[in-house]
């Protein structure tokens, strides 16, 4: 009975929190909040706790939102760009990040980590800006966005591979590092060729 009451209280609090902050909370923030409510250090049985420390859960939500954004922006590039190198890069993004996203979802499910189901506000804003551009303006903005995004993603993966606490997420990050590094090198070469 205590479990039921505790679960109902958490659910009610989550809905109240979501209702009050729905305009200010983005998808990643919501997932992080839900994971915090499932914290492994407090009443794991009642909350259905997550099987990883908070830092690892935050890595998972950041990696998930970044991966979703990479795929979404790549699909936009496939529609809008006429540059063959950019289209080839975008195809690689859809394939590689799509695969990584699926693998991360499987790990998250086994660890009871809630992942965002859509991109966060910052990525959505960038996608909206990209959608308004065309031609060389689009290509330039997309390439610059990919360079910046892959620098951030590489650091995220390197940090988790080095400092993460969860063995499965560390392995995931470690094997993703060379993939993201390869993407960064590829997009940097495209960027340099456009100057």
N, C-alpha and C positions, 0 to 999 in steps of 0.2 A: 504494500500500500504506500509506504514511504517513497518507493521508486516511482510509482505512478504520480504521486503528488509533486515530487521533485521534478520529474519530467514535464509535467503540465506547467509548473512554474517557469521552467526554463523556456518552454515554447511560448508562453504568454509574454515573457520578458523580451524574447527575440522579436515577436510580432510588434510589440509596443515600440521597441527600439527601432525596428525597421520602419514603422509608420511615421515616427517622429523624424527620422533622418533619411527617408527614402530619396529626397532630392539631393542630399549631400553625400550619401554613401555610394561608392561605386562597387562594381562586382567583386573586385579583389578585396576591398575593405569588408564587404559583407561576408565573404568566405573566411577571411581572417577572424572576424568577430564570431562566426559560427564555430570555428576551430577553437577559439579561446574558451567558448562555453563548454567545449568538450575536453578541456584541459585534463591531462593525465594526472595531475597532482592533486586534484580535488574530486573525490567521490566518483571514481571512474565507472563503477558499476551503474550508478544512477544516470550518468550523463552519456554513457556509451563511449567514453573517452577516446582520444586519439592515441595511437601507439607510437608517437614520436614527440620529441620536445618541440616547444613552440617555434624555435628558430628553424627547425626542419620543415614544419608545417608552413611557415611563411615563405621559405624557399620554394616549396611546392606550388603555392598560390602565385608567387611571382613568376616562376618558370611557366606555369600554365597560361597565365594571362599574356606573357610575352610571346609564347608559342602560338597562341590563338591570333594575336595581332600580326605576327609574321605571315601566317597563312592568309589572313584576310587581306592584308596589304599586297601580298603576292598575287592574289586573285584579281585585285584591282589593277595591278601592273599588267597582268596578262590581258586584261580588257583594254587598257588605255595606252600602253606603250607600243611604239612601232620599232623600237630598238631591239634587235635580235639578241644581243648580249643580256639585256635587261630581262627579256622574256625567258631566256634560258635560265637565268638566275632565279626568277620568280617561280619557274617550274620546279627547280631544285628546292626552293623554300617550301612549296606546297608538299612535296614528297617527304623531305627530311623532317621538317617541323611537324607535319601531320603524323609521321611515324613516332617521333619523340613525344608528341602530345598523347597519343594512344598509350604508349608505354608508361608515361607518368600517371595517366588515369588508372591504369591497372594497379600500380604501386599505391596510389592514393586510396583506392578502394580497399585494399588489404590493410591499410593503416587507419582507416576511418577518417581520412582527411577530406574535408569539403573543399572542392576546387571551384573557382569561378566558372560560370557558364557562359560568360560573355566578356569582352574586353573591358578594361577599366576606363575611366573618364579621360585620362590623358591620351591613351591610345585611340579612343574613339574620336577625340578632337583632332588628332593627327590624321586619322583616316578621312574625316570630314573635309579637312583642308586639302588632302590629296585628291579627293573625289572632284573638287572644284577646278583642279588644274588639268591642263592638256598639253600635248606636244612636248617640247623640250623643257618647259616649266615643270611638267609632271615628272619627266625622267630625272631631272636634276633633284627635285625635292624627294622623290622616292629613293634615289641612290643615297642621298645625304641621310635620310631617315634610317636606311638599312645599315649604313656605316655606324651611326650613333647607337642604334639598337643592338647591333652585334657586339660592339664594344661593351655595352652594359651586360648583355647576355653572357659574354665570355667571362667577365668578372664574377657574375652571379654563379656560374657553373664552377669556376676555379675555387671560389670561396667555399662552396658547399663540398666540393671534392676534398678540400683541405681541412675544413673546420666542422663539417656536418657531423651530427651525432648518430644519425640513423644509417646503418650499413647499406641498405638497399638504395636510399637516396644518394648516398656518397658514390656508390658504384654508377648509378644513373648519371650523376653529374660528371663523374670522371670520364665516362665513355662518351659523353656529349661534348666535352671540351674540344677534342680535335675536330669534331663536326662543325661546331660554331666557329672555331678558329679558321677552318677552311672556308666557311662562308664569308668571314670577315676579310680574308685575303682576296677572295673572288670579287667581292663588292668594292673593295679598295682599288683593285685593278681597274674595274669599270669606272669608278669615280675618277681615277687619275687619267684615264683615256678620254674623258669628257672635257678636260680643261682646255 
